Amino acid sequence: MTDAVPFRAGYLAIVGRPNVGKSSLMNRLVGAKLSITSDKAQTTRHRIHGVLTTPTHQFVFVDTPGFQTRHRSALNQRMNRNVTTTLAAVDVVLLVIEAGRWHAEDQAVLALLPAGKPVVLVINKVDRLADRNALLPLLASLAERHAFAELVPTSAVRGDNLDELLAAAGRHLPVAAAIFPPDTLTDRSERFLAAELLREKLFRNLGAELPYDLAVEIERFEEEPGPGGGLRRIHAAVIVSREVHKAIVIGKDGARLKRIASDARREMEQLFGGKVWLETWVKVKSGWADDERALASLGY
C-alpha cells in the first residue's frame, strides 16, 4: 500500500517581455481562449487568471502584461504596478522567452523577479528553431544565467511539451487545497471577456494603423435564457483619443467596424456557448490613457 499523492495548488505568474507568447501559452494550458493575442506589442493589459484542475493539482495561471518600457502614460504605469503586485503574491514564476533569443529585456525582467520564488524558464517557440540540434547547447547556456528551478522548451502555438511544463511547474506548488471549484475556468466575467475579444479583433484587423491607446467599454450586457445557451445582447463602445482614429476604426461606409464586430461575435459565441447579438460604435475621449478617472471606469 502506498501513500496518496498530496494535492498541490497555487498561483503561477506568466511573465516576460512583450510578444514572447505569454497569452498563447496560458490559453493552451487551460484549453480555452481567455487571454487575447496579436502581433502588436503590449496586447495584454489586465491581470487574467486561468484555472486548470487535475486530479493532483490546481494551477491558477496569471497572465500579466509585458513590462512597459516604451510608453510612459498613466495606463502603462498601472500595468507595470499590476505585474509587480502579481509577482509578490504568486507561488511560482514562469518566465517565458523566445527560443534562440536572449535579449537585454529578458535579463531586465529576470532582474525584477522577487528572490526566493521558484522560476521555471519556459523556452517558447522552439518550432521556429532552424536547427533543433541547437536546443541542448541553448539550454546549457541558459542554465548558466540563473539558478532556474526548471528549464522547459515548448511551443505554445503547436502545444508541444505542455505536459512536461505542467509537471515541472507542479513540483514547486505548495501542498494545499484547491483555491477554486474544480470546474472553474477563470475568475473573469463574460462581460470582461467580451471586451477583450473585441479589442483583440481591433488589434488584428487594424495592425499598424491602430493607435496604441485604444480601449473597449461594455456599456450593456444582457443575458436571455433559452435553448442552445440562450442569447447575450452586448453593447460595446470602442474608445479612441482622436477623431482621425475614429474614422480609421469605422472604415469606409462602416465596413471595417462591421467586419471586426462579426469576427468578435463569432468568437464570443464559441467561448460563451450561445448566440450573441453585438452592437458596436466608436467614442472619442481625448487623453483617456492619462486620465485616472477614465482608467478606473474602464477597469484598469
C-alpha positions in Angstrom: 0.0 0.0 0.0 1.3 3.4 -1.0 0.6 6.8 0.5 -1.8 9.0 -1.5 -0.2 11.8 -3.6 -0.7 15.1 -1.8 -2.8 17.6 -3.7 -1.0 20.8 -4.7 -2.5 24.2 -5.6 -1.2 27.7 -6.2 -0.7 30.7 -8.3 1.8 30.8 -11.2 2.7 34.1 -12.9 3.4 34.0 -16.6 5.9 36.9 -17.2 8.3 38.0 -19.9 9.0 40.8 -22.3 6.2 41.6 -24.8 5.4 39.3 -27.7 7.1 36.1 -26.4 3.8 34.2 -26.3 2.6 34.5 -22.7 -1.1 34.8 -23.6 -0.9 32.0 -26.2 0.8 29.8 -23.6 -1.9 30.3 -20.9 -4.7 29.7 -23.4 -3.1 26.4 -24.4 -2.5 25.3 -20.8 -6.2 25.9 -19.7 -7.7 24.8 -23.1 -9.7 28.0 -23.7 -9.1 31.4 -25.2 -9.1 33.7 -22.1 -6.2 36.0 -23.0 -6.2 37.9 -26.3 -3.3 37.6 -28.6 -1.9 39.7 -31.6 1.4 40.6 -33.2 1.1 44.1 -31.6 3.2 44.5 -28.5 1.5 45.2 -25.2 -1.7 43.5 -26.2 -2.4 42.2 -22.7 -3.3 45.0 -20.2 -5.1 43.2 -17.4 -4.1 40.5 -15.0 -6.1 37.4 -16.0 -6.5 34.2 -14.1 -6.8 30.9 -16.0 -7.6 27.8 -13.9 -6.6 24.2 -14.7 -7.6 21.5 -12.2 -6.2 17.9 -12.5 -6.6 15.0 -10.1 -3.4 16.1 -8.3 -3.1 19.8 -8.9 -4.8 23.1 -9.3 -2.8 25.5 -11.4 -4.0 29.2 -11.2 -2.1 30.8 -14.1 -1.8 34.6 -14.0 -1.3 36.1 -17.5 0.4 39.5 -17.0 1.1 42.5 -19.2 4.7 42.7 -20.6 6.8 45.2 -18.7 6.3 48.6 -20.2 9.5 50.3 -21.4 8.5 52.4 -24.4 5.3 54.1 -23.2 5.0 56.3 -20.1 1.3 57.0 -19.8 -0.7 56.5 -16.6 -2.1 53.4 -18.3 1.4 51.9 -18.7 2.3 52.8 -15.1 -0.7 50.9 -13.9 0.2 47.9 -16.0 3.7 47.8 -14.5 2.3 48.0 -11.0 0.0 45.2 -11.9 2.9 43.0 -12.8 4.9 43.9 -9.7 2.0 43.2 -7.4 1.3 39.9 -9.1 4.9 38.7 -8.7 4.8 39.4 -4.9 1.8 37.2 -4.4 2.4 34.1 -6.6 4.0 30.7 -5.7 5.8 30.0 -8.9 7.1 32.3 -11.8 7.0 31.1 -15.4 9.5 33.3 -17.2 8.8 33.0 -21.0 11.5 33.7 -23.6 11.8 33.0 -27.3 14.0 30.0 -28.3 17.4 31.1 -29.5 17.0 34.7 -28.5 18.1 36.0 -25.0 17.5 39.8 -25.1 18.6 42.5 -22.8 14.9 42.9 -22.0 14.8 39.2 -20.9 17.6 40.0 -18.5 15.8 43.1 -17.2 12.7 41.0 -16.5 14.7 38.4 -14.7 16.3 41.1 -12.5 12.8 42.2 -11.4 11.7 38.8 -10.2 11.4 38.5 -6.4 14.1 36.5 -4.6 13.2 33.2 -3.1 10.4 32.2 -5.6 11.0 29.2 -7.9 11.4 30.4 -11.5 10.6 27.9 -14.3 12.2 29.1 -17.6 9.9 28.5 -20.5 11.7 28.5 -23.8 8.8 29.1 -26.2 8.6 28.9 -30.0 11.1 26.0 -30.3 9.2 25.1 -33.5 10.9 28.1 -35.1 14.5 26.9 -34.5 16.2 26.3 -37.8 18.4 23.6 -36.2 16.8 21.5 -33.5 20.3 20.2 -32.6 21.0 23.6 -31.2 18.4 23.1 -28.4 20.7 21.3 -25.9 23.5 23.8 -26.1 20.9 26.6 -25.8 19.5 25.0 -22.6 23.0 24.6 -21.2 23.8 28.3 -21.9 20.5 29.5 -20.3 21.1 27.4 -17.2 24.2 29.5 -16.5 22.3 32.7 -16.4 20.3 32.0 -13.3 19.5 29.2 -10.8 16.3 28.3 -12.5 14.1 25.7 -10.8 13.4 24.1 -14.2 14.0 24.7 -17.9 11.3 23.6 -20.3 11.3 24.0 -24.1 7.8 24.4 -25.6 5.8 25.6 -28.5 2.6 27.3 -27.3 1.3 27.5 -30.9 1.7 23.8 -31.5 1.1 22.6 -28.0 4.4 20.9 -27.7 5.8 19.7 -24.4 3.0 21.3 -22.3 2.6 18.1 -20.1 6.2 18.4 -19.2 5.8 22.0 -18.4 2.8 21.3 -16.1 4.8 18.5 -14.4 7.8 20.8 -13.9 5.7 23.7 -12.5 3.5 21.4 -10.4 6.5 20.1 -8.5 7.0 23.6 -7.0 3.4 24.3 -5.9 2.7 24.1 -2.2 0.6 21.2 -0.8 -2.8 22.9 -0.4 -6.5 22.6 -1.0 -7.9 23.8 -4.3 -8.4 27.6 -4.5 -11.4 27.5 -6.9 -14.1 24.9 -7.6 -12.8 22.2 -9.9 -14.9 23.3 -12.9 -13.7 27.0 -12.8 -12.0 28.2 -15.9 -11.4 31.8 -15.0 -12.4 34.4 -12.3 -13.2 36.9 -15.0 -16.8 37.7 -16.1 -18.2 37.2 -19.6 -18.6 40.9 -19.7 -14.8 41.3 -19.3 -14.0 38.6 -21.8 -16.4 40.1 -24.4 -14.5 43.4 -24.2 -11.1 41.6 -24.5 -12.2 39.6 -27.6 -13.5 42.8 -29.3 -10.2 44.5 -28.5 -8.2 41.6 -30.0 -10.2 41.8 -33.2 -9.5 45.6 -33.4 -5.8 44.9 -33.0 -5.7 42.1 -35.6 -7.8 44.0 -38.2 -6.1 47.4 -37.9 -2.5 46.4 -37.4 -0.1 49.4 -37.8 -3.0 51.8 -38.3 -4.3 51.2 -34.8 -3.5 53.8 -32.2 -1.9 52.3 -29.1 -4.3 53.9 -26.7 -7.5 52.2 -27.8 -9.9 50.6 -25.4 -13.3 48.8 -25.3 -16.1 49.6 -22.8 -19.1 47.2 -22.5 -22.0 49.6 -21.8 -24.7 46.9 -21.6 -24.5 43.1 -21.2 -27.8 41.3 -21.0 -28.5 37.6 -20.9 -31.7 36.0 -22.2 -32.1 32.3 -21.2 -33.1 29.9 -23.9 -32.2 26.7 -25.8 -28.7 26.3 -27.1 -27.1 28.5 -24.5 -29.6 31.4 -24.8 -28.8 34.8 -26.2 -26.4 37.6 -25.0 -27.1 41.2 -26.1 -23.9 43.2 -25.9 -23.5 46.9 -26.5 -19.8 47.9 -26.8 -18.1 51.2 -27.3 -14.7 51.5 -28.8 -12.7 54.3 -27.1 -10.2 56.3 -29.1 -8.3 59.5 -28.4 -8.8 61.4 -31.7 -11.4 61.9 -34.4 -9.0 60.7 -37.1 -8.7 57.4 -35.2 -12.5 57.1 -35.1 -12.5 57.3 -38.9 -9.8 54.6 -39.1 -11.7 52.2 -36.9 -15.1 52.7 -38.7 -13.6 52.4 -42.2 -15.4 53.3 -45.5 -19.2 53.2 -45.0 -18.7 51.4 -41.7 -17.4 48.2 -43.4 -14.2 47.8 -41.2 -16.0 48.1 -37.9 -18.7 45.7 -39.1 -16.1 43.1 -40.1 -14.4 43.5 -36.7 -17.6 43.1 -34.8 -18.6 40.0 -36.8 -15.2 38.4 -36.1 -15.6 39.2 -32.4 -19.2 37.9 -32.2 -18.2 34.5 -33.7 -15.5 34.0 -31.0 -17.8 35.2 -28.2 -20.4 32.6 -29.3 -17.7 29.9 -29.3 -16.5 30.8 -25.8 -19.8 31.5 -24.2 -21.7 28.6 -25.8 -24.7 30.6 -27.0 -25.8 33.1 -29.5 -24.5 36.7 -29.3 -26.1 39.9 -30.6 -23.3 42.5 -30.7 -23.7 46.3 -31.3 -20.6 48.4 -31.6 -19.8 52.1 -32.0 -16.8 54.4 -31.6 -16.4 57.2 -29.0 -13.7 59.8 -28.8 -12.3 60.5 -25.3 -9.2 62.7 -25.7 -6.4 61.8 -23.3 -8.2 58.9 -21.7 -5.0 56.9 -21.2 -3.6 59.6 -18.9 -6.9 60.2 -17.1 -7.1 58.3 -13.8 -10.9 58.6 -13.6 -11.3 57.2 -17.2 -8.8 54.4 -16.4 -10.8 53.4 -13.3 -14.1 53.4 -15.3 -12.5 51.1 -17.9 -11.3 48.6 -15.2 -7.6 49.5 -15.3 
